[in-house]
Amino acid sequence: MRNISIFFMVRRNDELLKDTMSEIVNQSLQKIAKGTGIIFIGTIIGMLLGFVGRVVIGYATQIESDINSKL
C-alpha cells in the first residue's frame, strides 16, 4: 500500500514538473516571438525611412540641377 502511494506522489511531482517546464518553454517562446516582431517592424521602418530619404535627396538634386541649368 505504501509503495502505491509513493508511486502516485512521484507521478504527481513529475506532472507538476512537466507543467512547470511547459510554462517556462511557452514564456520563452513568447519572448522570442515578441523580440522577433520588434526587430522585423524596426527593419521595415528603417527600410521605409531609407527609401523616403533617397526620394527626397533625388528630388532635391533634380531641383538643384534645374536651377543650375537656368543660370
C-alpha positions, 0 to 999 in steps of 0.5 A: 500500500505504501509503495502505491502511494509513493508511486502516485506522489512521484507521478504527481511531482513529475506532472507538476514538473512537466507543467512547470517546464511547459510554462517556462518553454511557452514564456520563452517562446513568447519572448522570442516571438515578441523580440522577433516582431520588434526587430522585423517592424524596426527593419521595415521602418528603417527600410521605409525611412531609407527609401523616403530619404533617397526620394527626397535627396533625388528630388532635391538634386533634380531641383538643384540641377534645374536651377543650375541649368537656368543660370 
